[in-house]
Each structure stands twice: as structure tokens, then as C-alpha cells.
Amino acid sequence: MKYIYIGAMLAALILGGCKASESFSGSESVLVSKLQDKYSNNVSFVLTNVSDEPVQVESTQHLYIEKNEEGSWVRIPYIPCACGTPCRPPAVNEVKPNETIEISWGLISRKCGNENGIRPPIKTIEEKVAAGDYRMTFNVNRQKDGMRLTPEKLVVSFSLTD
């Protein structure tokens, strides 16, 4: 069964003619598709559960984004709501076998800041991120026969152009 699954994955990658295997890593349960090598206005891709069991994909609204700066990965601030307003807890999406979810990021770094020493920081500071190499990380929680398995870290890598 495992060899059939691996063969199907290889055939899909070869027939699709894409470099998806070079753009994501860390998960056997979730396949990344519609991922481009380079983006300029918006990053979007699809996560598909290719396992036989439902999986939970964490942090699909509170994105964990990093930029490669001289060989080190630096976290990009990204809060999903305006400063001074309560945010929803991080989203955990249950994805059933063969189901998909779409991930999208508008290339905006968003953080809270101070204006004239006002406390707490209530100003939302948004900036478009610069060109470079980026990655997003998701936790994939898996179960088998009702038992929770070790979570997988799905890392999706991509580049931004001007």
C-alpha cells in the first residue's frame, strides 16, 4: 500500500511538471499544490490531506512566516487583526481525507506599535514585505485509529519578486 502511495505521488509530480517537491517538506499527510516558485502580489496555495485519516492544520490565520536574511530565518510579524481589538484564537482546521484548504497571504507585515509613547500600543503598522526567500510553517496533527500521532511540521518555501 505504501509503495502505491509513493508511486502515485511521484507520478503526480512528474505528470504535473511542477517543482512542488522542492517547495515544501516535512509532511507525509498533507500535499501542497498550486504553489508557484515566485510571487509578486499575493501568495496562495492549496493544502490537501492525502492520508486516510482526518488531520488538523494549525495556524492558518495566525501565519508563521519567516524570511531568509543572510542564511538565517527571521520571523515576519503578522497579526491577523487590528491592534487594540481582540483576535480570535489561532485557527485549527480539520481537513478530512482528500479535502483541501487554501492558504493566502497578501505580503503584508502587520504589527502593533506605539505613537508618542501611548500605552498599550494601539496603532496597527502595516508594511509590504521586500523581495526575498520566505517560508511558512504549519503544524499538522495526525491520528491513526483514534490515537494521536506525533505532529508533522509542514514547511512551505517560496520567493517574492519586486
PyMOL commands that place a pseudoatom at each C-alpha (Angstrom):
pseudoatom trace, name=CA, resn=MET, resi=1, chain=A, elem=C, hetatm=0, pos=[0.000, 0.000, 0.000]
pseudoatom trace, name=CA, resn=LYS, resi=2, chain=A, elem=C, hetatm=0, pos=[2.839, 2.384, 0.894]
pseudoatom trace, name=CA, resn=TYR, resi=3, chain=A, elem=C, hetatm=0, pos=[4.528, 1.739, -2.487]
pseudoatom trace, name=CA, resn=ILE, resi=4, chain=A, elem=C, hetatm=0, pos=[1.298, 2.503, -4.348]
pseudoatom trace, name=CA, resn=TYR, resi=5, chain=A, elem=C, hetatm=0, pos=[1.003, 5.795, -2.436]
pseudoatom trace, name=CA, resn=ILE, resi=6, chain=A, elem=C, hetatm=0, pos=[4.632, 6.750, -3.180]
pseudoatom trace, name=CA, resn=GLY, resi=7, chain=A, elem=C, hetatm=0, pos=[4.224, 5.773, -6.845]
pseudoatom trace, name=CA, resn=ALA, resi=8, chain=A, elem=C, hetatm=0, pos=[1.069, 7.869, -7.139]
pseudoatom trace, name=CA, resn=MET, resi=9, chain=A, elem=C, hetatm=0, pos=[2.829, 10.866, -5.585]
pseudoatom trace, name=CA, resn=LEU, resi=10, chain=A, elem=C, hetatm=0, pos=[5.798, 10.557, -7.963]
pseudoatom trace, name=CA, resn=ALA, resi=11, chain=A, elem=C, hetatm=0, pos=[3.525, 10.175, -10.979]
pseudoatom trace, name=CA, resn=ALA, resi=12, chain=A, elem=C, hetatm=0, pos=[1.541, 13.265, -9.968]
pseudoatom trace, name=CA, resn=LEU, resi=13, chain=A, elem=C, hetatm=0, pos=[4.709, 15.317, -9.628]
pseudoatom trace, name=CA, resn=ILE, resi=14, chain=A, elem=C, hetatm=0, pos=[6.185, 14.120, -12.938]
pseudoatom trace, name=CA, resn=LEU, resi=15, chain=A, elem=C, hetatm=0, pos=[2.946, 14.492, -14.897]
pseudoatom trace, name=CA, resn=GLY, resi=16, chain=A, elem=C, hetatm=0, pos=[2.214, 17.867, -13.297]
pseudoatom trace, name=CA, resn=GLY, resi=17, chain=A, elem=C, hetatm=0, pos=[5.605, 19.162, -14.368]
pseudoatom trace, name=CA, resn=CYS, resi=18, chain=A, elem=C, hetatm=0, pos=[5.971, 21.268, -11.228]
pseudoatom trace, name=CA, resn=LYS, resi=19, chain=A, elem=C, hetatm=0, pos=[8.694, 21.530, -8.627]
pseudoatom trace, name=CA, resn=ALA, resi=20, chain=A, elem=C, hetatm=0, pos=[6.393, 21.051, -5.639]
pseudoatom trace, name=CA, resn=SER, resi=21, chain=A, elem=C, hetatm=0, pos=[8.756, 18.532, -4.050]
pseudoatom trace, name=CA, resn=GLU, resi=22, chain=A, elem=C, hetatm=0, pos=[11.404, 21.290, -3.862]
pseudoatom trace, name=CA, resn=SER, resi=23, chain=A, elem=C, hetatm=0, pos=[8.968, 23.824, -2.383]
pseudoatom trace, name=CA, resn=PHE, resi=24, chain=A, elem=C, hetatm=0, pos=[7.593, 22.054, 0.685]
pseudoatom trace, name=CA, resn=SER, resi=25, chain=A, elem=C, hetatm=0, pos=[8.778, 19.482, 3.197]
pseudoatom trace, name=CA, resn=GLY, resi=26, chain=A, elem=C, hetatm=0, pos=[8.033, 17.799, 6.483]
pseudoatom trace, name=CA, resn=SER, resi=27, chain=A, elem=C, hetatm=0, pos=[4.631, 16.192, 5.983]
pseudoatom trace, name=CA, resn=GLU, resi=28, chain=A, elem=C, hetatm=0, pos=[3.550, 12.872, 4.538]
pseudoatom trace, name=CA, resn=SER, resi=29, chain=A, elem=C, hetatm=0, pos=[-0.114, 13.626, 5.311]
pseudoatom trace, name=CA, resn=VAL, resi=30, chain=A, elem=C, hetatm=0, pos=[-0.506, 16.955, 3.510]
pseudoatom trace, name=CA, resn=LEU, resi=31, chain=A, elem=C, hetatm=0, pos=[0.375, 17.749, -0.106]
pseudoatom trace, name=CA, resn=VAL, resi=32, chain=A, elem=C, hetatm=0, pos=[0.934, 21.331, -1.256]
pseudoatom trace, name=CA, resn=SER, resi=33, chain=A, elem=C, hetatm=0, pos=[-0.389, 22.215, -4.700]
pseudoatom trace, name=CA, resn=LYS, resi=34, chain=A, elem=C, hetatm=0, pos=[-0.867, 25.314, -6.853]
pseudoatom trace, name=CA, resn=LEU, resi=35, chain=A, elem=C, hetatm=0, pos=[2.359, 26.595, -5.306]
pseudoatom trace, name=CA, resn=GLN, resi=36, chain=A, elem=C, hetatm=0, pos=[4.480, 28.798, -7.563]
pseudoatom trace, name=CA, resn=ASP, resi=37, chain=A, elem=C, hetatm=0, pos=[8.229, 29.278, -7.325]
pseudoatom trace, name=CA, resn=LYS, resi=38, chain=A, elem=C, hetatm=0, pos=[7.876, 33.082, -7.359]
pseudoatom trace, name=CA, resn=TYR, resi=39, chain=A, elem=C, hetatm=0, pos=[5.170, 35.538, -6.342]
pseudoatom trace, name=CA, resn=SER, resi=40, chain=A, elem=C, hetatm=0, pos=[4.857, 39.307, -6.721]
pseudoatom trace, name=CA, resn=ASN, resi=41, chain=A, elem=C, hetatm=0, pos=[1.423, 40.400, -5.365]
pseudoatom trace, name=CA, resn=ASN, resi=42, chain=A, elem=C, hetatm=0, pos=[-0.084, 37.632, -3.241]
pseudoatom trace, name=CA, resn=VAL, resi=43, chain=A, elem=C, hetatm=0, pos=[0.973, 34.187, -2.048]
pseudoatom trace, name=CA, resn=SER, resi=44, chain=A, elem=C, hetatm=0, pos=[-1.615, 31.441, -2.301]
pseudoatom trace, name=CA, resn=PHE, resi=45, chain=A, elem=C, hetatm=0, pos=[-1.505, 27.678, -2.408]
pseudoatom trace, name=CA, resn=VAL, resi=46, chain=A, elem=C, hetatm=0, pos=[-3.651, 24.692, -1.513]
pseudoatom trace, name=CA, resn=LEU, resi=47, chain=A, elem=C, hetatm=0, pos=[-3.104, 22.101, 1.210]
pseudoatom trace, name=CA, resn=THR, resi=48, chain=A, elem=C, hetatm=0, pos=[-4.636, 18.658, 0.531]
pseudoatom trace, name=CA, resn=ASN, resi=49, chain=A, elem=C, hetatm=0, pos=[-4.982, 15.850, 3.045]
pseudoatom trace, name=CA, resn=VAL, resi=50, chain=A, elem=C, hetatm=0, pos=[-3.573, 12.802, 1.231]
pseudoatom trace, name=CA, resn=SER, resi=51, chain=A, elem=C, hetatm=0, pos=[-3.811, 10.472, 4.256]
pseudoatom trace, name=CA, resn=ASP, resi=52, chain=A, elem=C, hetatm=0, pos=[-6.578, 8.024, 5.141]
pseudoatom trace, name=CA, resn=GLU, resi=53, chain=A, elem=C, hetatm=0, pos=[-7.414, 9.876, 8.374]
pseudoatom trace, name=CA, resn=PRO, resi=54, chain=A, elem=C, hetatm=0, pos=[-8.557, 13.443, 9.141]
pseudoatom trace, name=CA, resn=VAL, resi=55, chain=A, elem=C, hetatm=0, pos=[-5.729, 15.845, 10.022]
pseudoatom trace, name=CA, resn=GLN, resi=56, chain=A, elem=C, hetatm=0, pos=[-5.735, 19.167, 11.830]
pseudoatom trace, name=CA, resn=VAL, resi=57, chain=A, elem=C, hetatm=0, pos=[-3.722, 22.004, 10.297]
pseudoatom trace, name=CA, resn=GLU, resi=58, chain=A, elem=C, hetatm=0, pos=[-2.858, 24.656, 12.897]
pseudoatom trace, name=CA, resn=SER, resi=59, chain=A, elem=C, hetatm=0, pos=[-2.261, 28.363, 12.422]
pseudoatom trace, name=CA, resn=THR, resi=60, chain=A, elem=C, hetatm=0, pos=[-3.983, 29.020, 9.125]
pseudoatom trace, name=CA, resn=GLN, resi=61, chain=A, elem=C, hetatm=0, pos=[-4.983, 32.542, 10.230]
pseudoatom trace, name=CA, resn=HIS, resi=62, chain=A, elem=C, hetatm=0, pos=[-2.080, 33.339, 12.583]
pseudoatom trace, name=CA, resn=LEU, resi=63, chain=A, elem=C, hetatm=0, pos=[0.519, 32.644, 9.897]
pseudoatom trace, name=CA, resn=TYR, resi=64, chain=A, elem=C, hetatm=0, pos=[4.076, 31.788, 10.959]
pseudoatom trace, name=CA, resn=ILE, resi=65, chain=A, elem=C, hetatm=0, pos=[6.181, 33.458, 8.246]
pseudoatom trace, name=CA, resn=GLU, resi=66, chain=A, elem=C, hetatm=0, pos=[9.968, 33.770, 8.093]
pseudoatom trace, name=CA, resn=LYS, resi=67, chain=A, elem=C, hetatm=0, pos=[12.386, 35.466, 5.694]
pseudoatom trace, name=CA, resn=ASN, resi=68, chain=A, elem=C, hetatm=0, pos=[15.876, 34.242, 4.883]
pseudoatom trace, name=CA, resn=GLU, resi=69, chain=A, elem=C, hetatm=0, pos=[18.304, 37.045, 5.704]
pseudoatom trace, name=CA, resn=GLU, resi=70, chain=A, elem=C, hetatm=0, pos=[21.940, 36.132, 5.041]
pseudoatom trace, name=CA, resn=GLY, resi=71, chain=A, elem=C, hetatm=0, pos=[21.389, 32.468, 5.850]
pseudoatom trace, name=CA, resn=SER, resi=72, chain=A, elem=C, hetatm=0, pos=[19.273, 32.984, 8.993]
pseudoatom trace, name=CA, resn=TRP, resi=73, chain=A, elem=C, hetatm=0, pos=[15.491, 32.732, 9.177]
pseudoatom trace, name=CA, resn=VAL, resi=74, chain=A, elem=C, hetatm=0, pos=[13.920, 35.864, 10.712]
pseudoatom trace, name=CA, resn=ARG, resi=75, chain=A, elem=C, hetatm=0, pos=[10.264, 35.933, 11.821]
pseudoatom trace, name=CA, resn=ILE, resi=76, chain=A, elem=C, hetatm=0, pos=[7.970, 38.347, 9.960]
pseudoatom trace, name=CA, resn=PRO, resi=77, chain=A, elem=C, hetatm=0, pos=[5.444, 39.961, 12.310]
pseudoatom trace, name=CA, resn=TYR, resi=78, chain=A, elem=C, hetatm=0, pos=[1.919, 39.028, 11.294]
pseudoatom trace, name=CA, resn=ILE, resi=79, chain=A, elem=C, hetatm=0, pos=[-1.117, 39.651, 13.474]
pseudoatom trace, name=CA, resn=PRO, resi=80, chain=A, elem=C, hetatm=0, pos=[-4.486, 38.796, 11.903]
pseudoatom trace, name=CA, resn=CYS, resi=81, chain=A, elem=C, hetatm=0, pos=[-6.485, 41.667, 13.448]
pseudoatom trace, name=CA, resn=ALA, resi=82, chain=A, elem=C, hetatm=0, pos=[-6.162, 45.381, 14.170]
pseudoatom trace, name=CA, resn=CYS, resi=83, chain=A, elem=C, hetatm=0, pos=[-4.238, 46.370, 17.284]
pseudoatom trace, name=CA, resn=GLY, resi=84, chain=A, elem=C, hetatm=0, pos=[-6.383, 47.165, 20.300]
pseudoatom trace, name=CA, resn=THR, resi=85, chain=A, elem=C, hetatm=0, pos=[-9.060, 44.684, 19.219]
pseudoatom trace, name=CA, resn=PRO, resi=86, chain=A, elem=C, hetatm=0, pos=[-9.316, 41.107, 20.450]
pseudoatom trace, name=CA, resn=CYS, resi=87, chain=A, elem=C, hetatm=0, pos=[-8.124, 38.474, 17.981]
pseudoatom trace, name=CA, resn=ARG, resi=88, chain=A, elem=C, hetatm=0, pos=[-9.692, 35.086, 17.604]
pseudoatom trace, name=CA, resn=PRO, resi=89, chain=A, elem=C, hetatm=0, pos=[-7.587, 32.208, 18.889]
pseudoatom trace, name=CA, resn=PRO, resi=90, chain=A, elem=C, hetatm=0, pos=[-5.349, 30.546, 16.288]
pseudoatom trace, name=CA, resn=ALA, resi=91, chain=A, elem=C, hetatm=0, pos=[-7.437, 28.572, 13.814]
pseudoatom trace, name=CA, resn=VAL, resi=92, chain=A, elem=C, hetatm=0, pos=[-7.214, 24.805, 13.717]
pseudoatom trace, name=CA, resn=ASN, resi=93, chain=A, elem=C, hetatm=0, pos=[-8.782, 23.428, 10.550]
pseudoatom trace, name=CA, resn=GLU, resi=94, chain=A, elem=C, hetatm=0, pos=[-9.812, 19.794, 10.410]
pseudoatom trace, name=CA, resn=VAL, resi=95, chain=A, elem=C, hetatm=0, pos=[-9.184, 18.500, 6.913]
pseudoatom trace, name=CA, resn=LYS, resi=96, chain=A, elem=C, hetatm=0, pos=[-10.760, 15.173, 6.026]
pseudoatom trace, name=CA, resn=PRO, resi=97, chain=A, elem=C, hetatm=0, pos=[-9.113, 12.752, 3.583]
pseudoatom trace, name=CA, resn=ASN, resi=98, chain=A, elem=C, hetatm=0, pos=[-8.953, 14.244, 0.054]
pseudoatom trace, name=CA, resn=GLU, resi=99, chain=A, elem=C, hetatm=0, pos=[-10.249, 17.611, 1.295]
pseudoatom trace, name=CA, resn=THR, resi=100, chain=A, elem=C, hetatm=0, pos=[-8.366, 20.863, 0.698]
pseudoatom trace, name=CA, resn=ILE, resi=101, chain=A, elem=C, hetatm=0, pos=[-7.904, 24.264, 2.299]
pseudoatom trace, name=CA, resn=GLU, resi=102, chain=A, elem=C, hetatm=0, pos=[-6.476, 27.338, 0.620]
pseudoatom trace, name=CA, resn=ILE, resi=103, chain=A, elem=C, hetatm=0, pos=[-3.810, 29.485, 2.257]
pseudoatom trace, name=CA, resn=SER, resi=104, chain=A, elem=C, hetatm=0, pos=[-3.383, 33.096, 1.174]
pseudoatom trace, name=CA, resn=TRP, resi=105, chain=A, elem=C, hetatm=0, pos=[-1.100, 35.934, 2.321]
pseudoatom trace, name=CA, resn=GLY, resi=106, chain=A, elem=C, hetatm=0, pos=[-1.203, 39.475, 0.917]
pseudoatom trace, name=CA, resn=LEU, resi=107, chain=A, elem=C, hetatm=0, pos=[2.563, 40.061, 1.528]
pseudoatom trace, name=CA, resn=ILE, resi=108, chain=A, elem=C, hetatm=0, pos=[1.840, 42.402, 4.421]
pseudoatom trace, name=CA, resn=SER, resi=109, chain=A, elem=C, hetatm=0, pos=[3.796, 42.508, 7.662]
pseudoatom trace, name=CA, resn=ARG, resi=110, chain=A, elem=C, hetatm=0, pos=[1.423, 43.655, 10.407]
pseudoatom trace, name=CA, resn=LYS, resi=111, chain=A, elem=C, hetatm=0, pos=[2.363, 44.560, 13.981]
pseudoatom trace, name=CA, resn=CYS, resi=112, chain=A, elem=C, hetatm=0, pos=[1.313, 46.828, 16.828]
pseudoatom trace, name=CA, resn=GLY, resi=113, chain=A, elem=C, hetatm=0, pos=[3.284, 49.984, 17.564]
pseudoatom trace, name=CA, resn=ASN, resi=114, chain=A, elem=C, hetatm=0, pos=[3.414, 52.966, 19.871]
pseudoatom trace, name=CA, resn=GLU, resi=115, chain=A, elem=C, hetatm=0, pos=[2.651, 56.516, 18.873]
pseudoatom trace, name=CA, resn=ASN, resi=116, chain=A, elem=C, hetatm=0, pos=[4.120, 59.212, 21.132]
pseudoatom trace, name=CA, resn=GLY, resi=117, chain=A, elem=C, hetatm=0, pos=[4.642, 56.721, 23.959]
pseudoatom trace, name=CA, resn=ILE, resi=118, chain=A, elem=C, hetatm=0, pos=[0.971, 55.747, 24.220]
pseudoatom trace, name=CA, resn=ARG, resi=119, chain=A, elem=C, hetatm=0, pos=[0.476, 52.511, 26.171]
pseudoatom trace, name=CA, resn=PRO, resi=120, chain=A, elem=C, hetatm=0, pos=[-0.676, 49.943, 25.280]
pseudoatom trace, name=CA, resn=PRO, resi=121, chain=A, elem=C, hetatm=0, pos=[0.425, 50.053, 21.636]
pseudoatom trace, name=CA, resn=ILE, resi=122, chain=A, elem=C, hetatm=0, pos=[-2.761, 50.583, 19.648]
pseudoatom trace, name=CA, resn=LYS, resi=123, chain=A, elem=C, hetatm=0, pos=[-1.533, 51.617, 16.224]
pseudoatom trace, name=CA, resn=THR, resi=124, chain=A, elem=C, hetatm=0, pos=[-1.504, 48.905, 13.581]
pseudoatom trace, name=CA, resn=ILE, resi=125, chain=A, elem=C, hetatm=0, pos=[1.613, 49.200, 11.434]
pseudoatom trace, name=CA, resn=GLU, resi=126, chain=A, elem=C, hetatm=0, pos=[1.383, 47.533, 8.026]
pseudoatom trace, name=CA, resn=GLU, resi=127, chain=A, elem=C, hetatm=0, pos=[4.213, 47.259, 5.509]
pseudoatom trace, name=CA, resn=LYS, resi=128, chain=A, elem=C, hetatm=0, pos=[4.588, 45.314, 2.302]
pseudoatom trace, name=CA, resn=VAL, resi=129, chain=A, elem=C, hetatm=0, pos=[7.474, 42.885, 2.683]
pseudoatom trace, name=CA, resn=ALA, resi=130, chain=A, elem=C, hetatm=0, pos=[10.541, 43.105, 0.464]
pseudoatom trace, name=CA, resn=ALA, resi=131, chain=A, elem=C, hetatm=0, pos=[11.585, 40.630, -2.212]
pseudoatom trace, name=CA, resn=GLY, resi=132, chain=A, elem=C, hetatm=0, pos=[13.418, 37.555, -0.962]
pseudoatom trace, name=CA, resn=ASP, resi=133, chain=A, elem=C, hetatm=0, pos=[13.101, 33.930, 0.078]
pseudoatom trace, name=CA, resn=TYR, resi=134, chain=A, elem=C, hetatm=0, pos=[10.349, 33.104, 2.571]
pseudoatom trace, name=CA, resn=ARG, resi=135, chain=A, elem=C, hetatm=0, pos=[8.795, 30.122, 4.286]
pseudoatom trace, name=CA, resn=MET, resi=136, chain=A, elem=C, hetatm=0, pos=[5.580, 29.390, 6.193]
pseudoatom trace, name=CA, resn=THR, resi=137, chain=A, elem=C, hetatm=0, pos=[5.376, 26.707, 8.849]
pseudoatom trace, name=CA, resn=PHE, resi=138, chain=A, elem=C, hetatm=0, pos=[2.244, 24.784, 9.852]
pseudoatom trace, name=CA, resn=ASN, resi=139, chain=A, elem=C, hetatm=0, pos=[1.706, 22.088, 12.471]
pseudoatom trace, name=CA, resn=VAL, resi=140, chain=A, elem=C, hetatm=0, pos=[-0.148, 19.059, 11.102]
pseudoatom trace, name=CA, resn=ASN, resi=141, chain=A, elem=C, hetatm=0, pos=[-1.775, 16.965, 13.829]
pseudoatom trace, name=CA, resn=ARG, resi=142, chain=A, elem=C, hetatm=0, pos=[-2.492, 13.392, 12.784]
pseudoatom trace, name=CA, resn=GLN, resi=143, chain=A, elem=C, hetatm=0, pos=[-4.472, 10.476, 14.168]
pseudoatom trace, name=CA, resn=LYS, resi=144, chain=A, elem=C, hetatm=0, pos=[-4.462, 6.794, 13.369]
pseudoatom trace, name=CA, resn=ASP, resi=145, chain=A, elem=C, hetatm=0, pos=[-7.218, 4.521, 14.657]
pseudoatom trace, name=CA, resn=GLY, resi=146, chain=A, elem=C, hetatm=0, pos=[-8.278, 7.219, 17.137]
pseudoatom trace, name=CA, resn=MET, resi=147, chain=A, elem=C, hetatm=0, pos=[-4.769, 7.658, 18.574]
pseudoatom trace, name=CA, resn=ARG, resi=148, chain=A, elem=C, hetatm=0, pos=[-2.905, 10.945, 18.205]
pseudoatom trace, name=CA, resn=LEU, resi=149, chain=A, elem=C, hetatm=0, pos=[0.404, 10.578, 16.363]
pseudoatom trace, name=CA, resn=THR, resi=150, chain=A, elem=C, hetatm=0, pos=[3.480, 12.785, 16.529]
pseudoatom trace, name=CA, resn=PRO, resi=151, chain=A, elem=C, hetatm=0, pos=[2.656, 16.105, 14.806]
pseudoatom trace, name=CA, resn=GLU, resi=152, chain=A, elem=C, hetatm=0, pos=[4.328, 16.914, 11.492]
pseudoatom trace, name=CA, resn=LYS, resi=153, chain=A, elem=C, hetatm=0, pos=[5.868, 20.316, 10.713]
pseudoatom trace, name=CA, resn=LEU, resi=154, chain=A, elem=C, hetatm=0, pos=[4.903, 21.343, 7.184]
pseudoatom trace, name=CA, resn=VAL, resi=155, chain=A, elem=C, hetatm=0, pos=[7.305, 23.952, 5.774]
pseudoatom trace, name=CA, resn=VAL, resi=156, chain=A, elem=C, hetatm=0, pos=[6.279, 25.729, 2.555]
pseudoatom trace, name=CA, resn=SER, resi=157, chain=A, elem=C, hetatm=0, pos=[9.046, 27.735, 0.849]
pseudoatom trace, name=CA, resn=PHE, resi=158, chain=A, elem=C, hetatm=0, pos=[8.665, 30.375, -1.870]
pseudoatom trace, name=CA, resn=SER, resi=159, chain=A, elem=C, hetatm=0, pos=[10.279, 33.540, -3.259]
pseudoatom trace, name=CA, resn=LEU, resi=160, chain=A, elem=C, hetatm=0, pos=[8.918, 37.050, -3.639]
pseudoatom trace, name=CA, resn=THR, resi=161, chain=A, elem=C, hetatm=0, pos=[9.910, 39.283, -6.540]
pseudoatom trace, name=CA, resn=ASP, resi=162, chain=A, elem=C, hetatm=0, pos=[9.507, 43.042, -6.999]
for i in range(1, 162): cmd.bond("trace and resi %d" % i, "trace and resi %d" % (i + 1))
show_as sticks, trace
zoom trace
